[in-house]
């Protein structure tokens, strides 16, 4: 740990935070504070339980207090879209905001991220710039953890909720050739298929299990979070031996029943930790303008998840 992290908070300490509801179990403070220390930034990363009906006030308060940035988690990612002053292409493309960067207006009319603000100048006013780092994080994690790249591949995707929709769109945008989409509520899967058809017509979407093998099985449902959850798929319709690799977006528990079953079937597996890591490393880069200390943040995340 660097000396900056051990230095007491002082009047020039700046803040970033995650807002969620609930937020008690978030691993983001552990990961980000380790990253901030490694970058020798006199910032701290906090976590606040913010009810959705108070998101607007909470963001305005953070802006007024010259926060550097905020991460948003359940249930805020969609709500935040209309609260931003400006949306990055990533937030517009995936229709959700998980990273807010506060930016100040300078006397010369230019906007500067608060995290890179020149002291002692004061901003004329502060605006909120919304980003989404979740989608890119999925593809980066698949590549790092499973050496898996999307171009011309086939995927069986389980889930068409918030996370499933973003995963489906990102995979289609990254060149996946055929996407099998299965969701408990068929209407939601159909809506995602229509969106892909309109935006990424090169990707064929099939609203059913495949008859043969696929390159990747990806779980984006919440099944597996609780110990007594059933598997998120019908293995009579799709035996796990048919999956080239298996990725579960859940990271706690580290091995879901799906990942255990896949491992027993001899398939390469990875959990969602890499995705959590990279949505965070990218957020820190967006706020600080510096490359994130990825190994330090990974280690802090592993430790936190191991201990909690
Ligand atoms: P997130 O933002 O994490 O994606 P979400 O939008 O609530 O959360 O989506 C949860 C996903 O898990 C959905 O695909 C949901 O299926 P429905 O669209 O039918 O709700 C799926 N899911 C949750 N509980 C489930 C269960 N008991 N059986 C099958 N699927 C389930």
py3Dmol code that shows the C-alpha trace and the ligand (Angstrom):
import py3Dmol

protein = """\
ATOM      1  CA  UNK A   1       0.000   0.000   0.000  1.00  0.00           C
ATOM      2  CA  UNK A   2       1.264   3.465  -0.770  1.00  0.00           C
ATOM      3  CA  UNK A   3       1.791   6.205   1.803  1.00  0.00           C
ATOM      4  CA  UNK A   4      -1.005   8.276   0.227  1.00  0.00           C
ATOM      5  CA  UNK A   5      -3.567   5.652   1.210  1.00  0.00           C
ATOM      6  CA  UNK A   6      -2.321   5.667   4.794  1.00  0.00           C
ATOM      7  CA  UNK A   7      -2.262   9.454   4.929  1.00  0.00           C
ATOM      8  CA  UNK A   8      -5.273  10.798   6.815  1.00  0.00           C
ATOM      9  CA  UNK A   9      -8.075  12.418   4.878  1.00  0.00           C
ATOM     10  CA  UNK A  10      -7.439  16.155   4.639  1.00  0.00           C
ATOM     11  CA  UNK A  11      -9.117  19.226   3.193  1.00  0.00           C
ATOM     12  CA  UNK A  12      -7.868  18.529  -0.323  1.00  0.00           C
ATOM     13  CA  UNK A  13      -9.113  14.915  -0.420  1.00  0.00           C
ATOM     14  CA  UNK A  14     -11.528  14.343  -3.294  1.00  0.00           C
ATOM     15  CA  UNK A  15     -14.278  11.718  -3.397  1.00  0.00           C
ATOM     16  CA  UNK A  16     -15.837   9.211  -5.696  1.00  0.00           C
ATOM     17  CA  UNK A  17     -18.517   6.698  -4.766  1.00  0.00           C
ATOM     18  CA  UNK A  18     -20.914   3.981  -5.764  1.00  0.00           C
ATOM     19  CA  UNK A  19     -24.647   4.622  -5.396  1.00  0.00           C
ATOM     20  CA  UNK A  20     -26.886   1.557  -5.165  1.00  0.00           C
ATOM     21  CA  UNK A  21     -29.898   0.273  -3.275  1.00  0.00           C
ATOM     22  CA  UNK A  22     -28.822  -1.899  -1.580  1.00  0.00           C
ATOM     23  CA  UNK A  23     -25.098  -1.244  -1.738  1.00  0.00           C
ATOM     24  CA  UNK A  24     -23.850  -2.886   1.456  1.00  0.00           C
ATOM     25  CA  UNK A  25     -22.145  -5.798  -0.330  1.00  0.00           C
ATOM     26  CA  UNK A  26     -20.417  -3.781  -3.019  1.00  0.00           C
ATOM     27  CA  UNK A  27     -16.815  -4.773  -3.711  1.00  0.00           C
ATOM     28  CA  UNK A  28     -16.122  -1.483  -5.501  1.00  0.00           C
ATOM     29  CA  UNK A  29     -14.714   0.491  -2.518  1.00  0.00           C
ATOM     30  CA  UNK A  30     -12.058  -2.167  -1.838  1.00  0.00           C
ATOM     31  CA  UNK A  31     -11.048  -2.360  -5.501  1.00  0.00           C
ATOM     32  CA  UNK A  32     -11.044   1.383  -6.166  1.00  0.00           C
ATOM     33  CA  UNK A  33      -9.331   2.518  -2.974  1.00  0.00           C
ATOM     34  CA  UNK A  34      -6.460   0.146  -3.758  1.00  0.00           C
ATOM     35  CA  UNK A  35      -6.296   1.608  -7.266  1.00  0.00           C
ATOM     36  CA  UNK A  36      -6.372   5.198  -5.990  1.00  0.00           C
ATOM     37  CA  UNK A  37      -3.553   4.449  -3.565  1.00  0.00           C
ATOM     38  CA  UNK A  38      -1.429   2.895  -6.298  1.00  0.00           C
ATOM     39  CA  UNK A  39      -1.969   5.990  -8.460  1.00  0.00           C
ATOM     40  CA  UNK A  40      -1.031   8.160  -5.452  1.00  0.00           C
ATOM     41  CA  UNK A  41      -4.246  10.138  -5.781  1.00  0.00           C
ATOM     42  CA  UNK A  42      -5.535  11.852  -2.658  1.00  0.00           C
ATOM     43  CA  UNK A  43      -9.039  10.584  -3.361  1.00  0.00           C
ATOM     44  CA  UNK A  44     -11.323   8.171  -1.500  1.00  0.00           C
ATOM     45  CA  UNK A  45     -14.034   5.889  -2.864  1.00  0.00           C
ATOM     46  CA  UNK A  46     -17.184   5.548  -0.739  1.00  0.00           C
ATOM     47  CA  UNK A  47     -20.486   3.650  -0.970  1.00  0.00           C
ATOM     48  CA  UNK A  48     -23.900   5.205  -0.387  1.00  0.00           C
ATOM     49  CA  UNK A  49     -27.313   3.534  -0.229  1.00  0.00           C
ATOM     50  CA  UNK A  50     -29.413   5.824  -2.416  1.00  0.00           C
ATOM     51  CA  UNK A  51     -33.117   5.019  -2.920  1.00  0.00           C
ATOM     52  CA  UNK A  52     -34.089   5.406  -6.589  1.00  0.00           C
ATOM     53  CA  UNK A  53     -36.469   8.287  -5.870  1.00  0.00           C
ATOM     54  CA  UNK A  54     -33.537  10.234  -4.403  1.00  0.00           C
ATOM     55  CA  UNK A  55     -31.009   9.540  -7.157  1.00  0.00           C
ATOM     56  CA  UNK A  56     -31.445  12.998  -8.654  1.00  0.00           C
ATOM     57  CA  UNK A  57     -30.765  14.746  -5.320  1.00  0.00           C
ATOM     58  CA  UNK A  58     -27.849  12.459  -4.509  1.00  0.00           C
ATOM     59  CA  UNK A  59     -26.163  13.175  -7.853  1.00  0.00           C
ATOM     60  CA  UNK A  60     -26.767  16.917  -7.467  1.00  0.00           C
ATOM     61  CA  UNK A  61     -25.247  16.751  -3.980  1.00  0.00           C
ATOM     62  CA  UNK A  62     -22.183  14.919  -5.243  1.00  0.00           C
ATOM     63  CA  UNK A  63     -21.756  17.513  -7.996  1.00  0.00           C
ATOM     64  CA  UNK A  64     -22.096  20.364  -5.491  1.00  0.00           C
ATOM     65  CA  UNK A  65     -19.484  18.745  -3.255  1.00  0.00           C
ATOM     66  CA  UNK A  66     -17.056  18.458  -6.152  1.00  0.00           C
ATOM     67  CA  UNK A  67     -17.043  14.686  -6.284  1.00  0.00           C
ATOM     68  CA  UNK A  68     -14.811  13.342  -9.033  1.00  0.00           C
ATOM     69  CA  UNK A  69     -17.250  10.689 -10.181  1.00  0.00           C
ATOM     70  CA  UNK A  70     -19.859   8.138  -9.235  1.00  0.00           C
ATOM     71  CA  UNK A  71     -20.577   4.551 -10.197  1.00  0.00           C
ATOM     72  CA  UNK A  72     -24.192   3.477 -10.390  1.00  0.00           C
ATOM     73  CA  UNK A  73     -25.455   0.003  -9.716  1.00  0.00           C
ATOM     74  CA  UNK A  74     -28.857  -1.637  -9.310  1.00  0.00           C
ATOM     75  CA  UNK A  75     -31.440  -0.040  -9.596  1.00  0.00           C
ATOM     76  CA  UNK A  76     -30.004   3.210 -11.003  1.00  0.00           C
ATOM     77  CA  UNK A  77     -28.441   2.428 -14.382  1.00  0.00           C
ATOM     78  CA  UNK A  78     -31.511   3.147 -16.514  1.00  0.00           C
ATOM     79  CA  UNK A  79     -32.900   5.930 -14.323  1.00  0.00           C
ATOM     80  CA  UNK A  80     -29.676   7.887 -14.660  1.00  0.00           C
ATOM     81  CA  UNK A  81     -29.926   8.166 -18.452  1.00  0.00           C
ATOM     82  CA  UNK A  82     -32.326  11.107 -18.271  1.00  0.00           C
ATOM     83  CA  UNK A  83     -30.487  12.796 -15.399  1.00  0.00           C
ATOM     84  CA  UNK A  84     -27.215  13.289 -17.289  1.00  0.00           C
ATOM     85  CA  UNK A  85     -26.272  16.565 -18.974  1.00  0.00           C
ATOM     86  CA  UNK A  86     -24.306  14.644 -21.576  1.00  0.00           C
ATOM     87  CA  UNK A  87     -24.139  10.984 -22.656  1.00  0.00           C
ATOM     88  CA  UNK A  88     -21.039   9.299 -23.980  1.00  0.00           C
ATOM     89  CA  UNK A  89     -21.537   7.010 -27.026  1.00  0.00           C
ATOM     90  CA  UNK A  90     -21.166   4.006 -24.699  1.00  0.00           C
ATOM     91  CA  UNK A  91     -24.127   5.072 -22.524  1.00  0.00           C
ATOM     92  CA  UNK A  92     -26.201   5.851 -25.603  1.00  0.00           C
ATOM     93  CA  UNK A  93     -25.318   2.568 -27.320  1.00  0.00           C
ATOM     94  CA  UNK A  94     -26.169   0.334 -24.356  1.00  0.00           C
ATOM     95  CA  UNK A  95     -28.970   2.504 -22.958  1.00  0.00           C
ATOM     96  CA  UNK A  96     -27.607   2.543 -19.405  1.00  0.00           C
ATOM     97  CA  UNK A  97     -25.209   4.596 -17.267  1.00  0.00           C
ATOM     98  CA  UNK A  98     -22.880   2.938 -14.745  1.00  0.00           C
ATOM     99  CA  UNK A  99     -20.215   5.671 -14.574  1.00  0.00           C
ATOM    100  CA  UNK A 100     -20.757   9.400 -14.072  1.00  0.00           C
ATOM    101  CA  UNK A 101     -17.911  11.842 -14.551  1.00  0.00           C
ATOM    102  CA  UNK A 102     -18.348  15.295 -13.036  1.00  0.00           C
ATOM    103  CA  UNK A 103     -16.919  18.012 -15.245  1.00  0.00           C
ATOM    104  CA  UNK A 104     -16.368  21.681 -14.421  1.00  0.00           C
ATOM    105  CA  UNK A 105     -16.761  24.702 -16.695  1.00  0.00           C
ATOM    106  CA  UNK A 106     -13.647  26.868 -16.827  1.00  0.00           C
ATOM    107  CA  UNK A 107     -13.598  30.623 -17.283  1.00  0.00           C
ATOM    108  CA  UNK A 108     -12.340  30.132 -20.873  1.00  0.00           C
ATOM    109  CA  UNK A 109     -15.487  28.129 -21.723  1.00  0.00           C
ATOM    110  CA  UNK A 110     -13.852  24.667 -21.773  1.00  0.00           C
ATOM    111  CA  UNK A 111     -14.991  21.660 -19.721  1.00  0.00           C
ATOM    112  CA  UNK A 112     -12.497  19.784 -17.575  1.00  0.00           C
ATOM    113  CA  UNK A 113     -13.051  16.573 -15.550  1.00  0.00           C
ATOM    114  CA  UNK A 114     -13.144  17.426 -11.833  1.00  0.00           C
ATOM    115  CA  UNK A 115     -10.580  14.658 -11.298  1.00  0.00           C
ATOM    116  CA  UNK A 116      -8.131  16.639 -13.390  1.00  0.00           C
ATOM    117  CA  UNK A 117      -9.188  20.080 -12.178  1.00  0.00           C
ATOM    118  CA  UNK A 118      -6.454  22.711 -11.774  1.00  0.00           C
ATOM    119  CA  UNK A 119      -6.294  24.023  -8.188  1.00  0.00           C
ATOM    120  CA  UNK A 120      -7.126  26.611  -6.911  1.00  0.00           C
ATOM    121  CA  UNK A 121      -9.512  27.590  -9.699  1.00  0.00           C
ATOM    122  CA  UNK A 122     -13.228  26.994  -8.963  1.00  0.00           C
ATOM    123  CA  UNK A 123     -15.600  25.689 -11.663  1.00  0.00           C
ATOM    124  CA  UNK A 124     -18.182  28.156 -12.986  1.00  0.00           C
ATOM    125  CA  UNK A 125     -20.611  25.233 -12.957  1.00  0.00           C
ATOM    126  CA  UNK A 126     -20.495  21.422 -12.910  1.00  0.00           C
ATOM    127  CA  UNK A 127     -22.140  19.009 -15.348  1.00  0.00           C
ATOM    128  CA  UNK A 128     -22.705  15.241 -15.322  1.00  0.00           C
ATOM    129  CA  UNK A 129     -21.309  13.131 -18.159  1.00  0.00           C
ATOM    130  CA  UNK A 130     -22.682   9.570 -18.324  1.00  0.00           C
ATOM    131  CA  UNK A 131     -20.701   6.538 -19.539  1.00  0.00           C
ATOM    132  CA  UNK A 132     -21.222   2.791 -19.650  1.00  0.00           C
ATOM    133  CA  UNK A 133     -18.223   0.572 -18.958  1.00  0.00           C
ATOM    134  CA  UNK A 134     -20.118  -2.720 -18.415  1.00  0.00           C
ATOM    135  CA  UNK A 135     -20.371  -3.878 -22.010  1.00  0.00           C
ATOM    136  CA  UNK A 136     -16.695  -3.457 -22.905  1.00  0.00           C
ATOM    137  CA  UNK A 137     -15.789  -5.107 -19.602  1.00  0.00           C
ATOM    138  CA  UNK A 138     -17.634  -8.287 -20.598  1.00  0.00           C
ATOM    139  CA  UNK A 139     -15.694  -8.692 -23.837  1.00  0.00           C
ATOM    140  CA  UNK A 140     -12.398  -7.881 -22.133  1.00  0.00           C
ATOM    141  CA  UNK A 141     -13.087 -10.433 -19.379  1.00  0.00           C
ATOM    142  CA  UNK A 142     -14.024 -13.135 -21.892  1.00  0.00           C
ATOM    143  CA  UNK A 143     -10.765 -12.561 -23.704  1.00  0.00           C
ATOM    144  CA  UNK A 144      -8.587 -12.450 -20.578  1.00  0.00           C
ATOM    145  CA  UNK A 145     -10.231 -15.264 -18.628  1.00  0.00           C
ATOM    146  CA  UNK A 146     -11.237 -17.660 -21.393  1.00  0.00           C
ATOM    147  CA  UNK A 147      -9.105 -16.500 -24.350  1.00  0.00           C
ATOM    148  CA  UNK A 148     -12.459 -16.108 -26.110  1.00  0.00           C
ATOM    149  CA  UNK A 149     -13.145 -13.570 -28.862  1.00  0.00           C
ATOM    150  CA  UNK A 150     -16.614 -12.892 -30.310  1.00  0.00           C
ATOM    151  CA  UNK A 151     -16.040 -12.546 -34.055  1.00  0.00           C
ATOM    152  CA  UNK A 152     -17.945 -15.189 -36.074  1.00  0.00           C
ATOM    153  CA  UNK A 153     -18.769 -17.187 -32.958  1.00  0.00           C
ATOM    154  CA  UNK A 154     -21.972 -18.724 -31.648  1.00  0.00           C
ATOM    155  CA  UNK A 155     -23.310 -18.045 -28.152  1.00  0.00           C
ATOM    156  CA  UNK A 156     -26.101 -19.401 -25.995  1.00  0.00           C
ATOM    157  CA  UNK A 157     -27.116 -16.482 -23.772  1.00  0.00           C
ATOM    158  CA  UNK A 158     -29.329 -17.105 -20.742  1.00  0.00           C
ATOM    159  CA  UNK A 159     -31.266 -14.037 -19.553  1.00  0.00           C
ATOM    160  CA  UNK A 160     -32.767 -10.957 -21.176  1.00  0.00           C
ATOM    161  CA  UNK A 161     -32.990  -8.594 -18.184  1.00  0.00           C
ATOM    162  CA  UNK A 162     -30.794  -5.501 -17.824  1.00  0.00           C
ATOM    163  CA  UNK A 163     -27.489  -7.397 -17.877  1.00  0.00           C
ATOM    164  CA  UNK A 164     -28.622  -9.893 -20.528  1.00  0.00           C
ATOM    165  CA  UNK A 165     -29.776  -7.174 -22.896  1.00  0.00           C
ATOM    166  CA  UNK A 166     -26.464  -5.289 -22.718  1.00  0.00           C
ATOM    167  CA  UNK A 167     -24.503  -8.548 -23.145  1.00  0.00           C
ATOM    168  CA  UNK A 168     -26.593  -9.525 -26.177  1.00  0.00           C
ATOM    169  CA  UNK A 169     -26.162  -6.135 -27.860  1.00  0.00           C
ATOM    170  CA  UNK A 170     -22.437  -5.986 -27.132  1.00  0.00           C
ATOM    171  CA  UNK A 171     -21.816  -9.509 -28.438  1.00  0.00           C
ATOM    172  CA  UNK A 172     -23.809  -8.758 -31.588  1.00  0.00           C
ATOM    173  CA  UNK A 173     -21.896  -5.491 -32.052  1.00  0.00           C
ATOM    174  CA  UNK A 174     -18.610  -7.370 -31.608  1.00  0.00           C
ATOM    175  CA  UNK A 175     -19.274  -9.784 -34.463  1.00  0.00           C
ATOM    176  CA  UNK A 176     -21.018 -12.804 -32.921  1.00  0.00           C
ATOM    177  CA  UNK A 177     -22.600 -14.635 -35.847  1.00  0.00           C
ATOM    178  CA  UNK A 178     -25.401 -16.540 -34.125  1.00  0.00           C
ATOM    179  CA  UNK A 179     -26.955 -15.803 -30.764  1.00  0.00           C
ATOM    180  CA  UNK A 180     -29.294 -18.292 -29.088  1.00  0.00           C
ATOM    181  CA  UNK A 181     -31.312 -16.384 -26.531  1.00  0.00           C
ATOM    182  CA  UNK A 182     -33.265 -18.102 -23.757  1.00  0.00           C
ATOM    183  CA  UNK A 183     -35.202 -16.261 -21.051  1.00  0.00           C
ATOM    184  CA  UNK A 184     -37.956 -17.216 -18.609  1.00  0.00           C
ATOM    185  CA  UNK A 185     -40.113 -14.357 -19.927  1.00  0.00           C
ATOM    186  CA  UNK A 186     -40.249 -14.935 -23.668  1.00  0.00           C
ATOM    187  CA  UNK A 187     -41.453 -11.380 -24.449  1.00  0.00           C
ATOM    188  CA  UNK A 188     -38.253  -9.844 -23.103  1.00  0.00           C
ATOM    189  CA  UNK A 189     -36.099 -12.157 -25.228  1.00  0.00           C
ATOM    190  CA  UNK A 190     -38.211 -11.232 -28.251  1.00  0.00           C
ATOM    191  CA  UNK A 191     -37.710  -7.506 -27.589  1.00  0.00           C
ATOM    192  CA  UNK A 192     -33.934  -7.962 -27.379  1.00  0.00           C
ATOM    193  CA  UNK A 193     -33.974 -10.016 -30.600  1.00  0.00           C
ATOM    194  CA  UNK A 194     -35.835  -7.210 -32.373  1.00  0.00           C
ATOM    195  CA  UNK A 195     -33.331  -4.637 -31.140  1.00  0.00           C
ATOM    196  CA  UNK A 196     -30.434  -6.736 -32.421  1.00  0.00           C
ATOM    197  CA  UNK A 197     -32.181  -7.309 -35.723  1.00  0.00           C
ATOM    198  CA  UNK A 198     -32.549  -3.540 -36.180  1.00  0.00           C
ATOM    199  CA  UNK A 199     -29.087  -2.523 -34.982  1.00  0.00           C
ATOM    200  CA  UNK A 200     -26.843  -5.472 -35.863  1.00  0.00           C
ATOM    201  CA  UNK A 201     -28.485  -7.343 -38.731  1.00  0.00           C
ATOM    202  CA  UNK A 202     -25.314  -9.415 -39.308  1.00  0.00           C
ATOM    203  CA  UNK A 203     -26.071 -11.335 -36.114  1.00  0.00           C
ATOM    204  CA  UNK A 204     -28.706 -14.040 -36.396  1.00  0.00           C
ATOM    205  CA  UNK A 205     -30.820 -14.425 -33.239  1.00  0.00           C
ATOM    206  CA  UNK A 206     -32.584 -17.695 -32.434  1.00  0.00           C
ATOM    207  CA  UNK A 207     -35.043 -17.663 -29.535  1.00  0.00           C
ATOM    208  CA  UNK A 208     -34.406 -21.232 -28.455  1.00  0.00           C
ATOM    209  CA  UNK A 209     -31.737 -23.692 -27.384  1.00  0.00           C
ATOM    210  CA  UNK A 210     -29.332 -24.770 -30.138  1.00  0.00           C
ATOM    211  CA  UNK A 211     -29.488 -28.345 -31.443  1.00  0.00           C
ATOM    212  CA  UNK A 212     -25.703 -28.651 -31.562  1.00  0.00           C
ATOM    213  CA  UNK A 213     -22.587 -27.139 -29.958  1.00  0.00           C
ATOM    214  CA  UNK A 214     -21.942 -23.424 -29.332  1.00  0.00           C
ATOM    215  CA  UNK A 215     -18.663 -21.616 -28.717  1.00  0.00           C
ATOM    216  CA  UNK A 216     -19.833 -20.014 -25.466  1.00  0.00           C
ATOM    217  CA  UNK A 217     -22.566 -20.423 -22.864  1.00  0.00           C
ATOM    218  CA  UNK A 218     -23.134 -17.174 -20.987  1.00  0.00           C
ATOM    219  CA  UNK A 219     -25.338 -16.820 -17.907  1.00  0.00           C
ATOM    220  CA  UNK A 220     -26.821 -13.353 -17.439  1.00  0.00           C
ATOM    221  CA  UNK A 221     -29.713 -14.437 -15.221  1.00  0.00           C
ATOM    222  CA  UNK A 222     -29.639 -14.038 -11.447  1.00  0.00           C
ATOM    223  CA  UNK A 223     -29.977 -17.796 -10.938  1.00  0.00           C
ATOM    224  CA  UNK A 224     -26.942 -18.982  -8.984  1.00  0.00           C
ATOM    225  CA  UNK A 225     -26.765 -16.071  -6.542  1.00  0.00           C
ATOM    226  CA  UNK A 226     -28.522 -18.165  -3.877  1.00  0.00           C
ATOM    227  CA  UNK A 227     -27.254 -21.599  -2.847  1.00  0.00           C
ATOM    228  CA  UNK A 228     -30.596 -23.331  -3.471  1.00  0.00           C
ATOM    229  CA  UNK A 229     -31.078 -21.832  -6.956  1.00  0.00           C
ATOM    230  CA  UNK A 230     -31.657 -24.318  -9.794  1.00  0.00           C
ATOM    231  CA  UNK A 231     -29.415 -24.283 -12.863  1.00  0.00           C
ATOM    232  CA  UNK A 232     -30.310 -21.387 -15.196  1.00  0.00           C
ATOM    233  CA  UNK A 233     -30.851 -23.752 -18.154  1.00  0.00           C
ATOM    234  CA  UNK A 234     -32.490 -27.029 -19.055  1.00  0.00           C
ATOM    235  CA  UNK A 235     -29.576 -29.438 -19.487  1.00  0.00           C
ATOM    236  CA  UNK A 236     -31.836 -31.937 -21.222  1.00  0.00           C
ATOM    237  CA  UNK A 237     -32.239 -29.359 -23.982  1.00  0.00           C
ATOM    238  CA  UNK A 238     -28.588 -28.283 -23.864  1.00  0.00           C
ATOM    239  CA  UNK A 239     -26.047 -30.665 -22.239  1.00  0.00           C
ATOM    240  CA  UNK A 240     -23.082 -28.656 -20.931  1.00  0.00           C
ATOM    241  CA  UNK A 241     -20.627 -30.784 -22.915  1.00  0.00           C
ATOM    242  CA  UNK A 242     -21.850 -28.855 -25.965  1.00  0.00           C
ATOM    243  CA  UNK A 243     -20.454 -25.530 -24.722  1.00  0.00           C
ATOM    244  CA  UNK A 244     -16.972 -24.531 -25.870  1.00  0.00           C
ATOM    245  CA  UNK A 245     -16.623 -22.481 -22.674  1.00  0.00           C
ATOM    246  CA  UNK A 246     -18.936 -21.280 -19.897  1.00  0.00           C
ATOM    247  CA  UNK A 247     -19.024 -17.763 -18.400  1.00  0.00           C
ATOM    248  CA  UNK A 248     -21.244 -16.793 -15.474  1.00  0.00           C
ATOM    249  CA  UNK A 249     -21.692 -13.062 -14.873  1.00  0.00           C
ATOM    250  CA  UNK A 250     -22.240 -13.854 -11.166  1.00  0.00           C
ATOM    251  CA  UNK A 251     -19.046 -13.525  -9.093  1.00  0.00           C
ATOM    252  CA  UNK A 252     -20.370 -14.277  -5.611  1.00  0.00           C
ATOM    253  CA  UNK A 253     -20.417 -17.226  -5.012  1.00  0.00           C
ATOM    254  CA  UNK A 254     -17.183 -17.725  -6.939  1.00  0.00           C
ATOM    255  CA  UNK A 255     -18.443 -21.053  -8.273  1.00  0.00           C
ATOM    256  CA  UNK A 256     -22.151 -21.145  -9.037  1.00  0.00           C
ATOM    257  CA  UNK A 257     -23.932 -24.483  -9.552  1.00  0.00           C
ATOM    258  CA  UNK A 258     -23.647 -23.781 -13.300  1.00  0.00           C
ATOM    259  CA  UNK A 259     -19.879 -23.308 -13.162  1.00  0.00           C
ATOM    260  CA  UNK A 260     -19.489 -26.398 -10.972  1.00  0.00           C
ATOM    261  CA  UNK A 261     -21.524 -28.487 -13.402  1.00  0.00           C
ATOM    262  CA  UNK A 262     -19.567 -27.076 -16.359  1.00  0.00           C
ATOM    263  CA  UNK A 263     -16.257 -27.823 -14.664  1.00  0.00           C
ATOM    264  CA  UNK A 264     -17.423 -31.395 -13.984  1.00  0.00           C
ATOM    265  CA  UNK A 265     -18.312 -31.632 -17.682  1.00  0.00           C
ATOM    266  CA  UNK A 266     -14.714 -30.679 -18.482  1.00  0.00           C
ATOM    267  CA  UNK A 267     -15.502 -27.240 -19.892  1.00  0.00           C
ATOM    268  CA  UNK A 268     -13.320 -24.132 -19.329  1.00  0.00           C
ATOM    269  CA  UNK A 269     -15.138 -21.742 -16.977  1.00  0.00           C
ATOM    270  CA  UNK A 270     -14.887 -18.230 -15.552  1.00  0.00           C
ATOM    271  CA  UNK A 271     -17.043 -16.190 -13.184  1.00  0.00           C
ATOM    272  CA  UNK A 272     -18.016 -12.507 -13.412  1.00  0.00           C
ATOM    273  CA  UNK A 273     -15.107 -11.143 -11.404  1.00  0.00           C
ATOM    274  CA  UNK A 274     -13.204 -10.065 -14.502  1.00  0.00           C
ATOM    275  CA  UNK A 275     -16.218  -8.104 -15.687  1.00  0.00           C
ATOM    276  CA  UNK A 276     -16.570  -6.401 -12.307  1.00  0.00           C
ATOM    277  CA  UNK A 277     -12.859  -5.607 -12.380  1.00  0.00           C
ATOM    278  CA  UNK A 278     -12.844  -4.069 -15.830  1.00  0.00           C
ATOM    279  CA  UNK A 279     -15.987  -1.980 -15.475  1.00  0.00           C
ATOM    280  CA  UNK A 280     -14.139  -0.479 -12.498  1.00  0.00           C
ATOM    281  CA  UNK A 281     -10.703  -0.073 -14.072  1.00  0.00           C
ATOM    282  CA  UNK A 282     -12.249   1.727 -17.015  1.00  0.00           C
ATOM    283  CA  UNK A 283     -14.260   4.023 -14.708  1.00  0.00           C
ATOM    284  CA  UNK A 284     -11.102   4.995 -12.875  1.00  0.00           C
ATOM    285  CA  UNK A 285      -9.440   5.805 -16.199  1.00  0.00           C
ATOM    286  CA  UNK A 286     -12.393   7.939 -17.238  1.00  0.00           C
ATOM    287  CA  UNK A 287     -12.178   9.928 -13.992  1.00  0.00           C
ATOM    288  CA  UNK A 288      -8.405  10.243 -13.658  1.00  0.00           C
ATOM    289  CA  UNK A 289      -7.219  10.336 -17.272  1.00  0.00           C
ATOM    290  CA  UNK A 290      -4.527   7.809 -16.317  1.00  0.00           C
ATOM    291  CA  UNK A 291      -4.128   4.070 -17.031  1.00  0.00           C
ATOM    292  CA  UNK A 292      -5.636   2.066 -14.169  1.00  0.00           C
ATOM    293  CA  UNK A 293      -3.329  -0.129 -12.042  1.00  0.00           C
ATOM    294  CA  UNK A 294      -5.138  -3.304 -13.125  1.00  0.00           C
ATOM    295  CA  UNK A 295      -3.092  -5.935 -11.199  1.00  0.00           C
ATOM    296  CA  UNK A 296      -3.452  -3.968  -7.935  1.00  0.00           C
ATOM    297  CA  UNK A 297      -7.199  -3.600  -8.385  1.00  0.00           C
ATOM    298  CA  UNK A 298      -7.561  -7.273  -9.339  1.00  0.00           C
ATOM    299  CA  UNK A 299      -5.693  -8.361  -6.216  1.00  0.00           C
ATOM    300  CA  UNK A 300      -7.792  -6.099  -3.963  1.00  0.00           C
ATOM    301  CA  UNK A 301     -10.972  -7.461  -5.517  1.00  0.00           C
ATOM    302  CA  UNK A 302      -9.855 -11.071  -5.086  1.00  0.00           C
ATOM    303  CA  UNK A 303      -8.989 -10.421  -1.449  1.00  0.00           C
ATOM    304  CA  UNK A 304     -12.275  -8.690  -0.772  1.00  0.00           C
ATOM    305  CA  UNK A 305     -14.356 -11.421  -2.408  1.00  0.00           C
ATOM    306  CA  UNK A 306     -12.362 -14.096  -0.617  1.00  0.00           C
ATOM    307  CA  UNK A 307     -12.867 -12.456   2.774  1.00  0.00           C
ATOM    308  CA  UNK A 308     -16.534 -11.473   2.444  1.00  0.00           C
TER     309      UNK A 308
END
"""
ligand_1 = """\
31
LIG
P -30.105 -7.695 -14.102
O -30.047 -6.205 -14.199
O -29.138 -8.308 -13.146
O -30.087 -8.345 -15.434
P -32.925 -8.193 -14.122
O -33.138 -7.181 -15.191
O -33.941 -8.302 -13.008
O -31.528 -8.023 -13.428
O -32.817 -9.627 -14.851
C -32.729 -10.833 -14.164
C -32.660 -11.983 -15.159
O -32.690 -13.226 -14.442
C -33.840 -12.026 -16.106
O -33.433 -12.624 -17.310
C -34.800 -12.930 -15.346
O -35.778 -13.550 -16.136
P -37.176 -12.761 -16.439
O -36.854 -11.780 -17.536
O -38.099 -13.823 -16.856
O -37.558 -12.078 -15.153
C -33.846 -13.973 -14.820
N -34.401 -14.678 -13.680
C -34.514 -14.206 -12.424
N -35.071 -15.133 -11.619
C -35.318 -16.221 -12.397
C -35.888 -17.521 -12.171
N -36.322 -17.885 -10.963
N -35.953 -18.366 -13.206
C -35.533 -18.015 -14.435
N -34.985 -16.801 -14.725
C -34.882 -15.931 -13.720
"""
view = py3Dmol.view(width=600, height=400)
view.addModel(protein, "pdb")
view.setStyle({"model": 0}, {"cartoon": {"style": "trace"}})
view.addModel(ligand_1, "xyz")
view.setStyle({"model": 1}, {"stick": {}})
view.zoomTo()
view.show()
